[in-house]
Amino acid sequence: GIELRGLKSDNTRSDRVDGGDLEQIARLWTLETTDNQFNAKADTNFDGSISGEDLLDVAVDWAKTYQ
C-alpha cells in the first residue's frame, strides 16, 4: 500500500513522525517479510526489509504532522 496522508514514515500511525516511529524501526531492524514480527508499516520503501533506507525516510519526515 501507498501512504496517502503525506507522512510516508509515520509507521505508528500517530499522525506525526516522531520518536515512536524511530523506536519502531529500531525494534524491527533487519527483519524481512519472512519474519513473523515484520511490520509492513515500518517498511516505508516497500523493499521487504527494515533497513537504513527506512530510517532515512524517518529522518526526512522528522517532526512533520498530518493536518
N, CA, C and O atoms as CSV, one atom per row, in Angstrom:
chain,resi,resn,atom,element,x,y,z
A,1,GLY,N,N,0.804,-1.183,0.000
A,1,GLY,CA,C,0.000,0.000,0.000
A,1,GLY,C,C,0.848,1.247,0.000
A,1,GLY,O,O,2.005,1.234,0.418
A,2,ILE,N,N,0.279,2.283,-0.457
A,2,ILE,CA,C,0.931,3.587,-0.523
A,2,ILE,C,C,0.317,4.507,0.519
A,2,ILE,O,O,-0.903,4.538,0.684
A,3,GLU,N,N,1.156,5.255,1.222
A,3,GLU,CA,C,0.686,6.201,2.231
A,3,GLU,C,C,0.141,7.438,1.530
A,3,GLU,O,O,0.876,8.144,0.839
A,4,LEU,N,N,-1.135,7.694,1.708
A,4,LEU,CA,C,-1.785,8.821,1.035
A,4,LEU,C,C,-1.869,10.074,1.907
A,4,LEU,O,O,-2.289,11.128,1.431
A,5,ARG,N,N,-1.477,9.970,3.169
A,5,ARG,CA,C,-1.598,11.107,4.072
A,5,ARG,C,C,-0.422,12.059,3.965
A,5,ARG,O,O,-0.454,13.125,4.579
A,6,GLY,N,N,0.614,11.720,3.213
A,6,GLY,CA,C,1.763,12.593,3.086
A,6,GLY,C,C,2.810,12.374,4.157
A,6,GLY,O,O,3.797,13.107,4.214
A,7,LEU,N,N,2.611,11.374,5.011
A,7,LEU,CA,C,3.572,11.053,6.067
A,7,LEU,C,C,4.054,9.631,5.849
A,7,LEU,O,O,3.667,8.714,6.574
A,8,LYS,N,N,4.878,9.461,4.875
A,8,LYS,CA,C,5.362,8.142,4.482
A,8,LYS,C,C,5.965,7.360,5.646
A,8,LYS,O,O,5.789,6.143,5.718
A,9,SER,N,N,6.658,8.015,6.538
A,9,SER,CA,C,7.364,7.311,7.603
A,9,SER,C,C,6.637,7.337,8.949
A,9,SER,O,O,7.246,7.049,9.979
A,10,ASP,N,N,5.356,7.676,8.957
A,10,ASP,CA,C,4.565,7.607,10.190
A,10,ASP,C,C,4.115,6.161,10.379
A,10,ASP,O,O,2.937,5.846,10.211
A,11,ASN,N,N,5.048,5.290,10.727
A,11,ASN,CA,C,4.731,3.865,10.788
A,11,ASN,C,C,3.929,3.470,12.020
A,11,ASN,O,O,3.425,2.348,12.077
A,12,THR,N,N,3.793,4.350,13.008
A,12,THR,CA,C,2.949,4.067,14.173
A,12,THR,C,C,1.550,4.639,14.006
A,12,THR,O,O,0.691,4.443,14.865
A,13,ARG,N,N,1.320,5.340,12.917
A,13,ARG,CA,C,0.037,5.954,12.579
A,13,ARG,C,C,-0.492,6.873,13.685
A,13,ARG,O,O,-1.666,6.836,14.054
A,14,SER,N,N,0.433,7.700,14.197
A,14,SER,CA,C,0.073,8.671,15.234
A,14,SER,C,C,-0.209,10.050,14.640
A,14,SER,O,O,-0.469,11.001,15.376
A,15,ASP,N,N,-0.158,10.158,13.336
A,15,ASP,CA,C,-0.331,11.406,12.596
A,15,ASP,C,C,0.803,12.394,12.800
A,15,ASP,O,O,0.634,13.596,12.596
A,16,ARG,N,N,1.971,11.882,13.206
A,16,ARG,CA,C,3.179,12.683,13.276
A,16,ARG,C,C,4.375,11.742,13.200
A,16,ARG,O,O,4.289,10.579,13.592
A,17,VAL,N,N,5.480,12.255,12.697
A,17,VAL,CA,C,6.719,11.480,12.630
A,17,VAL,C,C,7.556,11.893,13.833
A,17,VAL,O,O,7.985,13.040,13.952
A,18,ASP,N,N,7.779,10.923,14.724
A,18,ASP,CA,C,8.431,11.235,15.988
A,18,ASP,C,C,9.247,10.050,16.495
A,18,ASP,O,O,9.536,9.112,15.752
A,19,GLY,N,N,9.607,10.110,17.754
A,19,GLY,CA,C,10.420,9.065,18.360
A,19,GLY,C,C,9.775,7.692,18.325
A,19,GLY,O,O,10.480,6.684,18.288
A,20,GLY,N,N,8.456,7.630,18.337
A,20,GLY,CA,C,7.766,6.348,18.258
A,20,GLY,C,C,8.050,5.639,16.946
A,20,GLY,O,O,8.195,4.417,16.911
A,21,ASP,N,N,8.129,6.402,15.876
A,21,ASP,CA,C,8.438,5.823,14.570
A,21,ASP,C,C,9.883,5.346,14.519
A,21,ASP,O,O,10.185,4.296,13.952
A,22,LEU,N,N,10.762,6.126,15.115
A,22,LEU,CA,C,12.167,5.729,15.188
A,22,LEU,C,C,12.322,4.465,16.039
A,22,LEU,O,O,13.075,3.561,15.677
A,23,GLU,N,N,11.620,4.403,17.153
A,23,GLU,CA,C,11.672,3.223,18.015
A,23,GLU,C,C,11.159,1.986,17.276
A,23,GLU,O,O,11.729,0.903,17.408
A,24,GLN,N,N,10.099,2.143,16.508
A,24,GLN,CA,C,9.542,1.020,15.744
A,24,GLN,C,C,10.591,0.441,14.792
A,24,GLN,O,O,10.740,-0.776,14.689
A,25,ILE,N,N,11.305,1.313,14.108
A,25,ILE,CA,C,12.353,0.847,13.196
A,25,ILE,C,C,13.478,0.180,13.974
A,25,ILE,O,O,14.004,-0.846,13.544
A,26,ALA,N,N,13.853,0.752,15.113
A,26,ALA,CA,C,14.922,0.164,15.928
A,26,ALA,C,C,14.548,-1.239,16.394
A,26,ALA,O,O,15.390,-2.137,16.380
A,27,ARG,N,N,13.306,-1.438,16.803
A,27,ARG,CA,C,12.859,-2.747,17.278
A,27,ARG,C,C,12.788,-3.784,16.158
A,27,ARG,O,O,12.973,-4.978,16.393
A,28,LEU,N,N,12.522,-3.322,14.953
A,28,LEU,CA,C,12.337,-4.242,13.827
A,28,LEU,C,C,13.552,-4.318,12.909
A,28,LEU,O,O,13.500,-4.966,11.863
A,29,TRP,N,N,14.633,-3.668,13.289
A,29,TRP,CA,C,15.833,-3.556,12.448
A,29,TRP,C,C,16.255,-4.911,11.909
A,29,TRP,O,O,16.346,-5.872,12.672
A,30,THR,N,N,16.509,-5.007,10.641
A,30,THR,CA,C,16.968,-6.173,9.868
A,30,THR,C,C,15.907,-7.244,9.642
A,30,THR,O,O,16.210,-8.259,9.014
A,31,LEU,N,N,14.684,-7.069,10.121
A,31,LEU,CA,C,13.650,-8.066,9.850
A,31,LEU,C,C,13.248,-8.004,8.386
A,31,LEU,O,O,13.296,-6.943,7.764
A,32,GLU,N,N,12.858,-9.132,7.846
A,32,GLU,CA,C,12.396,-9.230,6.468
A,32,GLU,C,C,10.980,-9.780,6.442
A,32,GLU,O,O,10.478,-10.254,7.461
A,33,THR,N,N,10.344,-9.720,5.302
A,33,THR,CA,C,8.948,-10.134,5.179
A,33,THR,C,C,8.712,-11.568,5.622
A,33,THR,O,O,7.583,-11.925,5.958
A,34,THR,N,N,9.732,-12.390,5.633
A,34,THR,CA,C,9.571,-13.783,6.046
A,34,THR,C,C,9.505,-13.943,7.561
A,34,THR,O,O,9.138,-15.013,8.045
A,35,ASP,N,N,9.849,-12.914,8.315
A,35,ASP,CA,C,9.816,-12.973,9.779
A,35,ASP,C,C,8.407,-12.651,10.265
A,35,ASP,O,O,7.781,-11.722,9.757
A,36,ASN,N,N,7.902,-13.398,11.233
A,36,ASN,CA,C,6.527,-13.178,11.690
A,36,ASN,C,C,6.350,-11.880,12.480
A,36,ASN,O,O,5.210,-11.475,12.708
A,37,GLN,N,N,7.414,-11.214,12.906
A,37,GLN,CA,C,7.311,-9.933,13.594
A,37,GLN,C,C,7.423,-8.740,12.635
A,37,GLN,O,O,7.318,-7.589,13.059
A,38,PHE,N,N,7.633,-9.014,11.360
A,38,PHE,CA,C,7.777,-7.951,10.361
A,38,PHE,C,C,6.522,-7.090,10.335
A,38,PHE,O,O,5.407,-7.611,10.322
A,39,ASN,N,N,6.700,-5.781,10.327
A,39,ASN,CA,C,5.585,-4.840,10.261
A,39,ASN,C,C,5.721,-4.039,8.965
A,39,ASN,O,O,6.628,-3.218,8.828
A,40,ALA,N,N,4.831,-4.279,8.034
A,40,ALA,CA,C,4.915,-3.631,6.721
A,40,ALA,C,C,4.830,-2.112,6.816
A,40,ALA,O,O,5.337,-1.423,5.931
A,41,LYS,N,N,4.207,-1.568,7.856
A,41,LYS,CA,C,4.112,-0.110,8.009
A,41,LYS,C,C,5.484,0.519,8.234
A,41,LYS,O,O,5.707,1.674,7.870
A,42,ALA,N,N,6.400,-0.234,8.830
A,42,ALA,CA,C,7.747,0.291,9.079
A,42,ALA,C,C,8.641,0.172,7.856
A,42,ALA,O,O,9.711,0.779,7.808
A,43,ASP,N,N,8.216,-0.600,6.871
A,43,ASP,CA,C,8.976,-0.768,5.620
A,43,ASP,C,C,8.527,0.312,4.647
A,43,ASP,O,O,7.772,0.044,3.712
A,44,THR,N,N,8.995,1.526,4.873
A,44,THR,CA,C,8.491,2.687,4.129
A,44,THR,C,C,8.849,2.698,2.653
A,44,THR,O,O,8.202,3.394,1.871
A,45,ASN,N,N,9.863,1.945,2.257
A,45,ASN,CA,C,10.212,1.922,0.834
A,45,ASN,C,C,9.787,0.622,0.158
A,45,ASN,O,O,10.116,0.389,-1.005
A,46,PHE,N,N,9.062,-0.220,0.879
A,46,PHE,CA,C,8.450,-1.427,0.334
A,46,PHE,C,C,9.446,-2.369,-0.342
A,46,PHE,O,O,9.153,-2.950,-1.387
A,47,ASP,N,N,10.643,-2.516,0.271
A,47,ASP,CA,C,11.634,-3.428,-0.312
A,47,ASP,C,C,11.683,-4.775,0.394
A,47,ASP,O,O,12.491,-5.631,0.035
A,48,GLY,N,N,10.828,-4.973,1.396
A,48,GLY,CA,C,10.754,-6.266,2.059
A,48,GLY,C,C,11.655,-6.422,3.261
A,48,GLY,O,O,11.740,-7.514,3.822
A,49,SER,N,N,12.336,-5.355,3.679
A,49,SER,CA,C,13.172,-5.433,4.880
A,49,SER,C,C,13.198,-4.081,5.582
A,49,SER,O,O,13.035,-3.034,4.956
A,50,ILE,N,N,13.406,-4.127,6.897
A,50,ILE,CA,C,13.539,-2.904,7.688
A,50,ILE,C,C,15.030,-2.581,7.738
A,50,ILE,O,O,15.819,-3.320,8.326
A,51,SER,N,N,15.401,-1.470,7.116
A,51,SER,CA,C,16.826,-1.182,6.944
A,51,SER,C,C,17.092,0.320,7.000
A,51,SER,O,O,16.215,1.115,7.337
A,52,GLY,N,N,18.297,0.674,6.668
A,52,GLY,CA,C,18.713,2.066,6.683
A,52,GLY,C,C,17.907,2.958,5.765
A,52,GLY,O,O,17.754,4.148,6.040
A,53,GLU,N,N,17.394,2.414,4.694
A,53,GLU,CA,C,16.590,3.233,3.780
A,53,GLU,C,C,15.294,3.678,4.451
A,53,GLU,O,O,14.819,4.788,4.213
A,54,ASP,N,N,14.722,2.815,5.287
A,54,ASP,CA,C,13.520,3.191,6.030
A,54,ASP,C,C,13.861,4.241,7.085
A,54,ASP,O,O,13.072,5.150,7.339
A,55,LEU,N,N,15.020,4.115,7.689
A,55,LEU,CA,C,15.482,5.091,8.666
A,55,LEU,C,C,15.679,6.454,8.001
A,55,LEU,O,O,15.379,7.482,8.608
A,56,LEU,N,N,16.171,6.474,6.785
A,56,LEU,CA,C,16.324,7.736,6.049
A,56,LEU,C,C,14.978,8.413,5.828
A,56,LEU,O,O,14.875,9.637,5.916
A,57,ASP,N,N,13.950,7.623,5.543
A,57,ASP,CA,C,12.624,8.207,5.366
A,57,ASP,C,C,12.144,8.879,6.638
A,57,ASP,O,O,11.528,9.943,6.577
A,58,VAL,N,N,12.417,8.274,7.799
A,58,VAL,CA,C,12.062,8.892,9.082
A,58,VAL,C,C,12.831,10.206,9.242
A,58,VAL,O,O,12.262,11.210,9.672
A,59,ALA,N,N,14.115,10.201,8.900
A,59,ALA,CA,C,14.919,11.415,9.037
A,59,ALA,C,C,14.387,12.548,8.151
A,59,ALA,O,O,14.351,13.704,8.572
A,60,VAL,N,N,13.982,12.217,6.948
A,60,VAL,CA,C,13.458,13.232,6.023
A,60,VAL,C,C,12.140,13.823,6.522
A,60,VAL,O,O,11.908,15.025,6.399
A,61,ASP,N,N,11.275,12.968,7.087
A,61,ASP,CA,C,9.968,13.412,7.528
A,61,ASP,C,C,9.909,13.829,8.995
A,61,ASP,O,O,8.838,14.166,9.499
A,62,TRP,N,N,11.058,13.809,9.689
A,62,TRP,CA,C,11.085,14.067,11.123
A,62,TRP,C,C,10.320,15.338,11.486
A,62,TRP,O,O,10.521,16.385,10.871
A,63,ALA,N,N,9.456,15.245,12.471
A,63,ALA,CA,C,8.676,16.352,13.043
A,63,ALA,C,C,7.542,16.849,12.149
A,63,ALA,O,O,6.894,17.842,12.479
A,64,LYS,N,N,7.294,16.185,11.037
A,64,LYS,CA,C,6.124,16.551,10.226
A,64,LYS,C,C,4.869,15.987,10.892
A,64,LYS,O,O,4.918,14.947,11.548
A,65,THR,N,N,3.766,16.671,10.720
A,65,THR,CA,C,2.485,16.194,11.242
A,65,THR,C,C,1.447,16.191,10.133
A,65,THR,O,O,1.529,16.954,9.170
A,66,TYR,N,N,0.473,15.317,10.297
A,66,TYR,CA,C,-0.639,15.262,9.352
A,66,TYR,C,C,-1.696,16.270,9.778
A,66,TYR,O,O,-2.128,16.278,10.930
A,67,GLN,N,N,-2.105,17.110,8.855
A,67,GLN,CA,C,-3.116,18.117,9.204
A,67,GLN,C,C,-4.267,18.069,8.257
A,67,GLN,O,O,-5.213,18.845,8.396
